[in-house]
Amino acid sequence: FQGGVRMLGKLMKQEWLSTWKIPTVLIGVVFAAATIFGLFCASPVWDLMDWWGADVIFSATVLLFYGALMCCGVGTSIYLAVRYYRSMYSNEGYLTHTLPVTPNQLLLSKMINFSIWELLSVICIVFNIMLFAAFIVLREVGYRSLFESFQEVLMEMQDILNSEYATGWELFMVLTIILILVGTVSKSLLYMGSVNIGQLWARHRVAGAILVYVGVTGAVQIVTQAAMIIFMTSAEQIGLLQDDYFFSFLNQVMAVSLLMQIVIGVVMYVGSLLILKKKVNLE
């Protein structure tokens, strides 16, 4: 057992060293974009631009920032998926599959690395959205007023959370954190599973992986939307959509979402493991 853990640690270290550069660059680009565009939006130049073009420039700045966020989120996932394919099924795959490790260790090391970067990407996006918003608010209210407004918001939130309408908010926060963590792992396994299933195609493996990903994602969306319609109808009938049951309703929604993510992750992990054990098809 200890030998297996040591080998898994070595695999994870090698996987990290092989993939850290591009995601780090993408995270750095988003942070630079949030800072530069935020400072630009907070600069005094807007007071001198009293014409219709100012709104166009401001909108373009926000769109550029949104594009940077998309590059970080989607770009990281696509890069890691491509990296996974190359290390498993291209010329690198011959070396990968001759390592003295089990398919389970190989899959775990790549899943953990993929999930860590997905989580860091989410944290980066949330942090930089807050940073960009802070610059815009700063321009409107100033440093002192920004601090006072923040204190007022905290006090209002405290009053709300102490009221009867916030019953169950603690569980909601716990479920949110768990859903984020499970969601990053499930998303990573979905990308990896799509690549593994796609390589079963004799030709057009990349297209096959994309079709699997789109198909699974579409099916999950349809099932989720149908379940939510049924769930909301039932919740309305029993009164869970009332203000004093708001978090109780959200907690049930979060529980359903969490269950969906767990199912996707388990199915993709088991399917990927079976493929790695019996159906590896190298180029």
Backbone bond lengths (Angstrom), bond angles and torsions (degrees), N, CA, C in turn:
res aa  C-N    CA-C-N  psi(-1)  N-CA   C-N-CA  omega(-1)  CA-C   N-CA-C  phi
1 F - - - 1.480 - - 1.532 111.17 -
2 Q 1.345 116.14 -45.39 1.461 120.00 -179.65 1.526 111.07 -63.17
3 G 1.344 115.67 -37.52 1.460 119.01 177.50 1.515 111.63 -64.13
4 G 1.340 116.26 -38.97 1.458 119.92 178.13 1.513 112.09 -65.15
5 V 1.343 116.52 -38.65 1.464 120.46 178.31 1.520 110.36 -66.22
6 R 1.339 117.42 -42.30 1.474 120.59 178.82 1.523 110.88 -62.68
7 M 1.324 117.11 -41.64 1.462 120.15 179.07 1.528 110.86 -65.92
8 L 1.351 116.41 -39.07 1.458 119.76 177.26 1.521 110.40 -62.85
9 G 1.341 116.55 -39.95 1.462 120.15 177.50 1.512 111.89 -62.45
10 K 1.340 117.26 -40.61 1.467 120.69 178.35 1.523 111.18 -65.32
11 L 1.320 116.10 -40.71 1.463 119.98 178.04 1.527 111.02 -63.08
12 M 1.329 116.41 -43.18 1.461 120.45 179.85 1.526 110.80 -63.95
13 K 1.328 117.01 -41.01 1.461 120.83 178.40 1.519 110.89 -62.09
14 Q 1.336 116.67 -45.58 1.456 120.76 179.50 1.531 111.14 -64.90
15 E 1.317 115.45 -39.56 1.467 119.49 179.30 1.523 110.88 -64.35
16 W 1.330 116.31 -40.65 1.462 120.72 178.77 1.523 111.09 -64.05
17 L 1.323 116.37 -45.14 1.466 120.86 -179.55 1.522 111.33 -64.53
18 S 1.320 117.07 -26.99 1.461 120.81 -177.96 1.521 113.28 -83.50
19 T 1.328 116.82 -16.54 1.471 118.96 -171.38 1.522 115.50 -124.46
20 W 1.310 120.26 -6.97 1.460 120.64 -167.65 1.529 113.92 -72.50
21 K 1.310 118.44 -25.54 1.465 120.48 -170.42 1.521 113.18 -64.99
22 I 1.339 117.41 -54.65 1.469 120.50 -175.16 1.524 112.05 -64.17
23 P 1.346 120.13 -48.78 1.473 118.91 177.35 1.521 113.01 -59.75
24 T 1.340 117.08 -35.99 1.461 119.49 178.32 1.518 111.03 -64.83
25 V 1.337 116.25 -40.75 1.462 120.42 177.16 1.527 110.65 -62.42
26 L 1.333 116.86 -43.29 1.461 120.52 -179.82 1.526 111.22 -63.17
27 I 1.325 116.95 -41.71 1.465 120.55 177.37 1.531 110.05 -63.65
28 G 1.334 116.60 -41.23 1.461 120.25 178.05 1.521 112.33 -63.84
29 V 1.330 116.85 -38.31 1.467 121.24 178.33 1.520 110.68 -63.15
30 V 1.332 116.99 -42.26 1.467 120.53 179.96 1.524 110.81 -65.52
31 F 1.329 116.75 -42.20 1.465 119.85 178.74 1.531 110.72 -63.67
32 A 1.334 116.70 -42.03 1.464 120.50 177.65 1.524 110.75 -64.07
33 A 1.347 116.48 -40.47 1.468 120.10 179.75 1.525 110.73 -65.36
34 A 1.333 117.46 -42.69 1.466 120.64 179.41 1.519 110.63 -62.83
35 T 1.334 117.22 -39.69 1.464 120.89 -178.65 1.521 111.38 -71.41
36 I 1.332 116.07 -49.25 1.474 120.38 -176.47 1.522 111.03 -67.08
37 F 1.330 117.05 -51.23 1.464 120.28 -179.49 1.528 111.15 -66.06
38 G 1.345 116.41 -35.65 1.456 119.80 177.76 1.506 112.09 -64.52
39 L 1.340 117.47 -45.10 1.464 121.37 177.31 1.522 110.94 -63.50
40 F 1.332 115.50 -37.58 1.461 119.37 178.92 1.533 110.41 -64.18
41 C 1.334 116.29 -43.69 1.466 119.96 179.70 1.523 111.59 -68.20
42 A 1.336 117.81 -27.08 1.462 121.34 -178.58 1.518 113.02 -92.32
43 S 1.335 117.89 -1.60 1.460 121.08 -175.94 1.526 111.38 -74.40
44 P 1.337 117.62 157.18 1.477 121.83 179.96 1.521 113.86 -69.38
45 V 1.345 117.81 -7.71 1.459 120.11 -175.86 1.529 111.48 -61.26
46 W 1.338 117.33 -25.80 1.463 120.01 -178.40 1.531 111.30 -68.07
47 D 1.321 117.59 -25.29 1.460 119.87 178.34 1.519 111.41 -71.57
48 L 1.333 116.53 -19.40 1.461 120.88 -179.43 1.523 112.32 -95.61
49 M 1.331 116.61 -7.01 1.462 120.61 -175.28 1.527 109.42 -105.82
50 D 1.315 116.46 73.78 1.460 121.80 -178.52 1.529 110.04 -93.26
51 W 1.328 114.46 63.90 1.462 119.85 178.24 1.527 108.12 -151.95
52 W 1.345 115.68 166.68 1.463 120.69 -172.80 1.517 112.66 -61.81
53 G 1.329 117.81 -27.27 1.456 121.08 -178.43 1.515 113.07 -63.77
54 A 1.337 117.38 -23.76 1.467 120.48 179.64 1.526 110.81 -62.11
55 D 1.331 116.85 -40.88 1.464 120.00 178.65 1.520 111.42 -64.81
56 V 1.329 116.17 -36.99 1.464 120.59 179.21 1.528 110.22 -66.11
57 I 1.326 116.37 -44.50 1.467 120.53 179.97 1.522 110.50 -64.61
58 F 1.326 115.90 -42.52 1.466 119.28 179.34 1.531 110.74 -62.53
59 S 1.329 116.61 -44.35 1.467 120.31 179.20 1.520 111.13 -63.12
60 A 1.350 116.09 -39.84 1.459 119.69 178.53 1.525 111.21 -64.50
61 T 1.331 116.84 -36.59 1.465 120.80 177.91 1.516 111.26 -64.12
62 V 1.328 116.45 -43.98 1.459 120.95 178.49 1.535 110.37 -63.66
63 L 1.330 117.27 -40.45 1.461 120.79 178.77 1.524 111.68 -65.21
64 L 1.333 116.55 -38.62 1.467 120.05 177.24 1.518 110.72 -63.83
65 F 1.319 115.65 -40.24 1.467 119.29 177.71 1.519 110.13 -65.29
66 Y 1.327 117.25 -42.02 1.466 120.62 177.31 1.528 110.70 -61.28
67 G 1.330 116.19 -38.91 1.462 120.34 177.23 1.519 111.62 -62.27
68 A 1.334 116.46 -38.57 1.467 120.29 177.32 1.523 110.85 -64.35
69 L 1.336 117.11 -40.01 1.460 120.51 176.85 1.527 111.40 -62.21
70 M 1.331 116.02 -42.23 1.458 120.05 178.98 1.522 110.96 -64.28
71 C 1.322 116.40 -38.43 1.468 120.10 178.40 1.526 110.79 -61.60
72 C 1.309 116.18 -38.78 1.463 120.19 -179.61 1.524 110.72 -69.12
73 G 1.333 117.11 -49.57 1.457 120.74 -176.42 1.516 113.07 -70.54
74 V 1.337 115.97 -59.50 1.461 120.81 -177.27 1.532 110.75 -70.73
75 G 1.331 116.05 -40.40 1.462 119.86 -178.82 1.517 112.65 -60.96
76 T 1.322 116.69 -41.85 1.469 120.24 178.52 1.520 111.04 -62.92
77 S 1.329 117.27 -44.73 1.465 120.92 -179.39 1.529 111.12 -63.78
78 I 1.324 117.07 -45.61 1.462 120.37 -178.52 1.524 110.59 -65.20
79 Y 1.346 116.62 -43.11 1.465 119.37 179.49 1.520 110.95 -60.19
80 L 1.334 117.69 -46.08 1.455 120.97 -178.27 1.527 111.43 -67.11
81 A 1.335 117.25 -35.92 1.461 120.14 177.46 1.526 110.77 -65.94
82 V 1.334 116.43 -43.21 1.470 120.34 177.88 1.521 110.14 -64.50
83 R 1.333 115.73 -42.00 1.460 120.02 178.15 1.529 110.79 -61.69
84 Y 1.322 117.09 -39.71 1.456 121.48 178.23 1.527 110.29 -62.80
85 Y 1.321 116.38 -44.44 1.472 120.26 179.94 1.523 111.08 -61.99
86 R 1.327 116.42 -45.85 1.457 119.31 -177.87 1.532 112.28 -65.28
87 S 1.311 116.42 -38.80 1.464 119.60 -177.72 1.524 112.65 -75.50
88 M 1.334 116.72 -17.37 1.465 119.96 -175.50 1.526 113.73 -108.28
89 Y 1.339 117.33 -32.53 1.459 118.35 -169.74 1.527 114.69 -130.77
90 S 1.314 119.16 -2.22 1.457 120.77 174.17 1.529 108.44 -95.11
91 N 1.333 117.38 -157.63 1.462 120.34 179.01 1.525 112.19 -59.59
92 E 1.362 116.19 -32.21 1.463 119.31 177.88 1.519 111.61 -65.34
93 G 1.321 116.22 -24.05 1.455 120.24 -177.87 1.515 113.47 -62.47
94 Y 1.341 116.45 -31.35 1.463 119.22 179.27 1.528 110.48 -62.36
95 L 1.333 116.24 -40.54 1.460 119.80 177.73 1.524 110.91 -71.87
96 T 1.322 116.35 -41.05 1.468 120.55 -178.25 1.517 111.62 -59.13
97 H 1.323 116.28 -44.60 1.460 119.80 -174.76 1.528 113.64 -82.43
98 T 1.330 117.02 -1.43 1.470 119.65 173.24 1.528 111.80 -98.43
99 L 1.326 117.46 -1.66 1.464 120.17 177.73 1.530 110.19 -67.41
100 P 1.323 116.79 147.54 1.480 120.15 -179.67 1.529 112.20 -78.16
101 V 1.315 115.60 60.22 1.466 121.24 -179.65 1.519 108.47 -134.21
102 T 1.313 115.68 161.15 1.463 120.58 177.70 1.527 109.95 -86.01
103 P 1.330 118.25 156.43 1.466 120.23 174.84 1.524 112.72 -55.01
104 N 1.321 116.62 -34.86 1.459 120.51 179.87 1.522 111.16 -64.88
105 Q 1.342 117.47 -43.67 1.465 121.04 177.89 1.528 110.67 -63.54
106 L 1.324 115.74 -41.12 1.463 120.55 179.96 1.524 110.71 -63.04
107 L 1.317 115.81 -45.72 1.459 120.20 -178.94 1.524 111.38 -67.45
108 L 1.330 117.11 -41.58 1.460 121.04 179.75 1.521 111.62 -61.99
109 S 1.329 117.25 -44.36 1.466 120.15 -177.79 1.522 111.24 -61.86
110 K 1.314 116.74 -41.71 1.466 120.13 -179.36 1.526 111.19 -73.60
111 M 1.330 116.55 -36.04 1.462 120.26 178.01 1.527 110.88 -64.47
112 I 1.326 117.23 -45.08 1.465 120.99 -179.07 1.523 110.72 -63.37
113 N 1.337 116.98 -45.51 1.464 120.40 179.27 1.525 111.18 -62.42
114 F 1.340 116.11 -45.43 1.465 122.01 179.01 1.533 109.74 -59.07
115 S 1.328 116.25 -46.01 1.469 121.06 -176.61 1.522 111.95 -66.62
116 I 1.334 116.95 -38.01 1.467 120.01 178.89 1.513 110.35 -61.76
117 W 1.321 117.00 -44.60 1.465 119.97 -179.65 1.518 112.09 -69.29
118 E 1.327 117.11 -34.27 1.463 119.86 175.50 1.525 110.07 -63.86
119 L 1.334 116.94 -42.07 1.465 120.48 179.46 1.525 110.68 -66.70
120 L 1.331 117.30 -42.94 1.461 120.34 177.76 1.526 110.87 -62.54
121 S 1.318 116.44 -35.14 1.461 120.60 178.19 1.528 110.81 -65.30
122 V 1.334 117.00 -42.21 1.471 121.01 177.96 1.523 110.29 -63.45
123 I 1.328 116.57 -45.74 1.472 120.54 178.96 1.519 110.58 -60.69
124 C 1.327 116.12 -42.44 1.471 120.82 178.98 1.522 111.27 -60.67
125 I 1.322 117.07 -45.52 1.464 121.09 -178.01 1.525 110.79 -63.60
126 V 1.336 116.75 -46.85 1.467 120.25 -179.41 1.526 110.80 -62.97
127 F 1.331 117.20 -45.71 1.456 121.17 -179.12 1.527 111.56 -61.05
128 N 1.318 117.28 -44.21 1.461 120.16 -176.33 1.525 112.50 -74.93
129 I 1.328 117.82 -27.69 1.468 119.61 171.90 1.525 109.29 -64.03
130 M 1.325 116.67 -43.89 1.469 120.82 178.23 1.522 110.77 -64.27
131 L 1.333 116.97 -39.65 1.467 120.86 179.19 1.528 111.20 -64.44
132 F 1.326 116.11 -45.68 1.461 120.87 179.74 1.531 110.62 -63.47
133 A 1.336 116.69 -43.17 1.465 120.82 179.05 1.522 111.08 -64.44
134 A 1.340 116.71 -36.39 1.465 120.28 179.88 1.523 111.01 -63.21
135 F 1.319 117.46 -39.02 1.464 120.64 178.00 1.525 111.24 -63.54
136 I 1.337 116.37 -42.26 1.464 119.77 -179.25 1.531 110.82 -66.59
137 V 1.340 116.58 -43.99 1.467 120.35 178.30 1.520 110.13 -64.49
138 L 1.316 115.98 -37.36 1.468 120.99 -179.55 1.520 111.20 -59.60
139 R 1.304 116.29 -38.17 1.462 120.14 179.73 1.532 111.62 -64.60
140 E 1.334 115.75 -33.04 1.452 120.54 -176.44 1.525 113.00 -81.37
141 V 1.345 117.54 -37.53 1.467 119.65 -170.89 1.527 114.09 -117.27
142 G 1.344 119.03 -16.63 1.461 120.60 -178.84 1.526 112.26 84.97
143 Y 1.334 115.13 168.89 1.466 120.46 -175.22 1.539 111.92 -62.22
144 R 1.304 117.00 -50.96 1.461 120.44 -175.70 1.520 110.93 -64.60
145 S 1.305 115.97 -46.19 1.458 119.89 -179.73 1.523 111.21 -65.63
146 L 1.347 116.89 -32.69 1.459 120.27 178.18 1.525 110.21 -63.52
147 F 1.319 116.60 -43.88 1.460 120.69 179.16 1.524 110.62 -64.99
148 E 1.336 116.50 -42.93 1.456 119.85 179.49 1.525 111.00 -66.15
149 S 1.336 116.76 -39.03 1.469 119.88 178.40 1.518 110.71 -64.58
150 F 1.337 116.06 -37.80 1.465 120.18 178.35 1.524 110.88 -63.94
151 Q 1.335 116.07 -40.70 1.463 119.73 177.80 1.522 111.21 -64.50
152 E 1.324 116.34 -41.14 1.462 120.08 179.13 1.529 111.19 -63.35
153 V 1.337 116.11 -41.29 1.467 119.79 178.77 1.520 110.53 -62.83
154 L 1.343 116.97 -42.63 1.462 120.53 178.74 1.522 111.53 -62.00
155 M 1.331 116.49 -41.54 1.462 119.90 179.52 1.525 111.10 -65.68
156 E 1.334 116.86 -41.15 1.459 120.35 178.95 1.529 110.66 -65.17
157 M 1.335 116.39 -40.47 1.456 120.28 178.25 1.526 110.64 -63.58
158 Q 1.335 116.09 -39.48 1.463 119.81 178.82 1.524 111.06 -63.41
159 D 1.338 116.08 -41.00 1.467 120.02 178.33 1.528 111.29 -64.12
160 I 1.339 115.40 -40.76 1.465 119.77 -179.30 1.524 110.69 -66.30
161 L 1.342 115.96 -43.74 1.464 120.06 -177.30 1.526 112.27 -68.82
162 N 1.338 116.15 -23.49 1.463 119.84 177.88 1.514 112.83 -87.05
163 S 1.322 117.20 -4.98 1.467 120.65 -178.37 1.520 110.04 -87.33
164 E 1.332 115.46 169.41 1.458 121.25 -179.83 1.516 112.37 -69.50
165 Y 1.334 116.52 -19.53 1.458 119.99 -179.26 1.525 112.54 -73.09
166 A 1.333 117.11 -15.97 1.464 121.35 -176.92 1.521 112.18 -102.35
167 T 1.294 117.18 18.52 1.460 120.21 179.01 1.525 110.26 -60.34
168 G 1.323 115.84 123.00 1.462 120.71 179.98 1.513 114.40 95.80
169 W 1.359 118.47 6.38 1.462 119.31 -177.92 1.520 111.53 -68.81
170 E 1.341 118.86 -28.00 1.459 120.40 178.60 1.532 110.34 -63.06
171 L 1.325 115.78 -45.19 1.461 120.14 178.08 1.521 110.45 -64.24
172 F 1.325 116.80 -36.10 1.466 120.97 178.38 1.528 110.68 -61.35
173 M 1.324 117.51 -43.75 1.464 120.90 179.45 1.528 110.88 -64.77
174 V 1.331 116.31 -41.68 1.467 119.82 178.68 1.524 110.69 -63.28
175 L 1.332 116.47 -44.81 1.461 120.53 179.45 1.524 111.46 -64.67
176 T 1.336 116.71 -35.27 1.469 120.19 178.09 1.515 110.81 -62.84
177 I 1.326 116.83 -46.67 1.467 120.64 179.50 1.521 110.68 -62.82
178 I 1.342 116.42 -44.88 1.469 120.04 179.68 1.528 110.48 -62.66
179 L 1.350 116.34 -40.79 1.464 120.11 -178.82 1.524 111.12 -64.89
180 I 1.324 117.14 -38.39 1.465 120.32 177.62 1.519 110.51 -63.35
181 L 1.336 116.66 -45.99 1.461 120.77 -179.03 1.528 111.37 -65.41
182 V 1.328 116.15 -48.34 1.462 120.21 179.74 1.522 110.48 -65.76
183 G 1.350 115.99 -37.46 1.455 120.10 -179.21 1.518 113.15 -63.51
184 T 1.326 117.22 -37.95 1.470 119.54 178.52 1.529 110.92 -66.38
185 V 1.326 116.60 -39.79 1.466 120.11 177.82 1.529 110.29 -67.51
186 S 1.333 116.63 -43.99 1.462 121.21 -179.81 1.525 111.01 -63.03
187 K 1.329 116.43 -41.65 1.468 120.08 178.70 1.516 110.83 -63.92
188 S 1.335 116.80 -41.80 1.459 120.69 178.74 1.523 110.82 -62.19
189 L 1.333 116.49 -44.34 1.463 120.56 179.50 1.522 111.71 -66.29
190 L 1.339 116.95 -32.22 1.463 120.03 177.33 1.519 110.68 -65.06
191 Y 1.328 117.01 -44.31 1.473 120.76 177.01 1.520 110.32 -62.68
192 M 1.330 116.80 -48.85 1.456 120.90 -177.96 1.521 111.14 -65.35
193 G 1.336 116.66 -42.36 1.461 120.33 178.68 1.518 112.04 -62.91
194 S 1.334 116.77 -38.52 1.465 120.28 178.25 1.516 110.79 -63.34
195 V 1.327 116.82 -41.13 1.469 120.88 177.13 1.521 110.46 -63.87
196 N 1.326 116.80 -43.78 1.467 120.55 -179.09 1.521 111.79 -63.71
197 I 1.323 117.15 -42.88 1.463 120.19 178.93 1.529 110.02 -69.95
198 G 1.328 116.52 -38.88 1.458 120.42 -179.58 1.511 113.45 -62.42
199 Q 1.350 117.75 -31.66 1.463 119.44 -178.52 1.518 112.24 -72.87
200 L 1.338 118.05 -7.96 1.456 120.79 174.97 1.526 111.45 -72.40
201 W 1.338 116.59 -19.07 1.461 120.26 175.14 1.532 109.17 -65.08
202 A 1.303 116.67 139.36 1.470 119.82 176.47 1.521 110.25 -68.44
203 R 1.319 116.38 -35.32 1.461 122.05 177.82 1.532 108.53 -134.67
204 H 1.322 114.20 167.19 1.465 120.61 176.23 1.527 111.80 53.99
205 R 1.315 116.21 52.29 1.459 120.48 -176.65 1.525 112.18 -66.93
206 V 1.333 115.64 -38.97 1.463 119.13 179.97 1.523 110.09 -63.98
207 A 1.336 115.65 -44.44 1.469 119.64 177.56 1.522 110.66 -61.76
208 G 1.334 116.23 -38.45 1.456 120.11 178.24 1.509 112.22 -63.09
209 A 1.351 116.09 -42.39 1.471 120.49 178.74 1.520 110.75 -63.62
210 I 1.335 116.38 -40.82 1.467 120.35 179.91 1.526 110.08 -65.54
211 L 1.326 116.89 -42.58 1.460 120.23 179.34 1.530 111.45 -63.41
212 V 1.333 116.54 -39.69 1.465 119.86 178.07 1.521 109.92 -63.64
213 Y 1.329 116.80 -45.55 1.468 120.51 -179.58 1.526 111.14 -61.90
214 V 1.320 116.25 -47.57 1.471 120.10 -179.35 1.531 110.40 -64.30
215 G 1.340 115.95 -41.24 1.454 119.56 -179.39 1.520 112.76 -64.32
216 V 1.332 116.13 -46.53 1.467 119.97 179.82 1.526 110.40 -65.28
217 T 1.336 116.18 -44.62 1.468 120.05 179.69 1.523 111.17 -61.48
218 G 1.340 116.35 -43.69 1.462 119.95 178.89 1.515 112.34 -63.63
219 A 1.338 116.41 -42.60 1.459 120.28 179.31 1.527 111.32 -63.69
220 V 1.325 116.13 -41.41 1.465 120.32 178.76 1.520 110.52 -64.05
221 Q 1.337 117.07 -40.76 1.462 120.68 178.84 1.529 111.24 -62.55
222 I 1.325 116.14 -42.74 1.463 119.90 -179.52 1.530 110.58 -64.18
223 V 1.337 115.58 -46.90 1.463 119.59 179.96 1.528 110.75 -63.62
224 T 1.328 116.10 -41.57 1.463 120.19 -179.24 1.521 111.40 -64.29
225 Q 1.337 116.70 -45.13 1.459 120.30 -179.87 1.536 110.95 -63.53
226 A 1.328 116.40 -42.46 1.467 119.49 178.92 1.525 110.96 -63.70
227 A 1.334 115.52 -42.49 1.464 119.56 179.30 1.524 111.24 -64.49
228 M 1.350 116.42 -38.98 1.455 120.19 -179.17 1.522 111.55 -66.90
229 I 1.338 116.93 -38.38 1.470 120.04 178.42 1.526 109.86 -62.91
230 I 1.326 115.75 -46.77 1.472 119.94 179.01 1.523 110.38 -63.55
231 F 1.335 115.52 -42.53 1.456 120.54 -176.90 1.519 111.35 -65.75
232 M 1.350 117.30 -43.65 1.463 120.84 -179.34 1.518 111.29 -67.66
233 T 1.340 116.59 -35.48 1.465 119.47 177.21 1.519 110.87 -63.93
234 S 1.324 115.48 -43.61 1.469 119.69 178.80 1.522 110.95 -66.50
235 A 1.353 116.31 -40.45 1.462 120.53 -179.75 1.519 111.58 -64.41
236 E 1.339 115.99 -37.24 1.466 119.22 178.77 1.522 110.83 -67.07
237 Q 1.318 116.14 -36.39 1.464 120.22 -178.76 1.523 112.31 -67.36
238 I 1.342 116.76 -34.20 1.467 119.22 -178.66 1.527 112.31 -98.10
239 G 1.347 116.58 4.35 1.453 119.76 172.47 1.511 116.14 86.97
240 L 1.349 119.09 15.13 1.468 120.49 -178.88 1.524 112.79 -73.90
241 L 1.338 117.64 -15.00 1.455 120.35 -179.43 1.522 112.42 -85.59
242 Q 1.313 117.95 1.66 1.460 120.89 174.99 1.523 109.51 -71.84
243 D 1.345 115.80 158.19 1.454 121.04 -174.52 1.526 112.97 -56.36
244 D 1.325 116.89 -42.23 1.455 119.05 -175.18 1.530 113.03 -77.89
245 Y 1.330 116.41 -2.89 1.463 120.14 175.04 1.537 111.02 -118.19
246 F 1.331 115.83 16.52 1.464 119.92 -172.08 1.526 111.84 -60.27
247 F 1.337 117.27 -50.65 1.458 120.35 -178.18 1.527 111.50 -70.10
248 S 1.321 117.20 -28.78 1.461 119.71 175.05 1.523 110.35 -63.01
249 F 1.323 115.93 -39.97 1.465 120.40 176.50 1.520 110.68 -66.23
250 L 1.345 116.55 -46.51 1.460 120.11 -179.35 1.523 111.41 -61.71
251 N 1.315 117.43 -37.69 1.460 120.43 179.71 1.531 111.30 -62.60
252 Q 1.321 116.47 -37.79 1.456 118.95 178.26 1.524 111.11 -70.41
253 V 1.327 115.97 -36.78 1.462 119.96 175.78 1.531 110.31 -63.33
254 M 1.340 116.57 -43.69 1.459 120.85 179.50 1.519 110.69 -63.72
255 A 1.327 116.79 -38.16 1.466 120.53 179.42 1.524 111.14 -64.13
256 V 1.337 116.88 -40.46 1.463 120.66 177.58 1.521 110.56 -64.85
257 S 1.333 116.83 -44.33 1.462 121.03 178.66 1.523 111.19 -61.97
258 L 1.319 115.76 -41.67 1.463 120.46 179.09 1.525 110.92 -62.50
259 L 1.323 116.63 -42.16 1.458 120.66 178.33 1.526 111.32 -61.91
260 M 1.331 116.70 -41.19 1.463 120.77 178.52 1.525 110.83 -61.99
261 Q 1.318 117.04 -43.89 1.463 120.83 -179.83 1.525 111.08 -64.29
262 I 1.315 116.98 -39.71 1.464 120.84 179.19 1.533 110.31 -64.06
263 V 1.330 116.73 -44.05 1.467 120.69 179.94 1.519 110.56 -61.29
264 I 1.343 116.80 -46.33 1.463 120.43 179.51 1.526 110.51 -60.31
265 G 1.327 116.31 -45.71 1.454 120.23 -178.41 1.521 112.33 -62.63
266 V 1.318 117.05 -45.43 1.473 121.07 -178.58 1.522 110.70 -64.52
267 V 1.337 116.80 -45.69 1.470 120.47 -179.48 1.518 110.66 -61.56
268 M 1.322 117.52 -45.22 1.455 120.95 -178.75 1.525 111.98 -68.62
269 Y 1.326 116.81 -35.59 1.473 119.03 179.87 1.526 110.27 -69.37
270 V 1.321 116.83 -47.34 1.462 120.13 -179.84 1.530 110.61 -63.80
271 G 1.333 116.60 -43.29 1.461 119.95 178.31 1.514 112.09 -61.98
272 S 1.337 116.74 -43.53 1.460 120.97 179.19 1.523 111.05 -63.52
273 L 1.320 116.37 -41.07 1.462 120.25 -179.12 1.529 110.96 -64.64
274 L 1.323 117.07 -41.32 1.464 120.58 177.85 1.523 111.45 -63.74
275 I 1.325 116.47 -40.22 1.467 120.56 179.42 1.523 110.47 -65.49
276 L 1.338 116.70 -43.87 1.460 119.98 -179.74 1.526 111.52 -64.63
277 K 1.311 117.49 -29.46 1.469 120.60 -178.96 1.521 112.40 -81.84
278 K 1.357 117.20 -32.47 1.473 118.47 -169.42 1.528 115.24 -127.76
279 K 1.334 117.82 -21.42 1.457 118.72 -169.67 1.533 113.91 -127.80
280 V 1.329 117.73 31.13 1.462 119.15 179.51 1.524 109.42 -68.74
281 N 1.322 115.94 126.68 1.462 121.57 -175.84 1.528 108.35 -126.78
282 L 1.330 116.65 88.22 1.463 120.94 -177.26 1.512 110.63 -75.82
283 E 1.340 115.00 155.76 1.461 119.93 178.50 1.518 110.43 -70.95
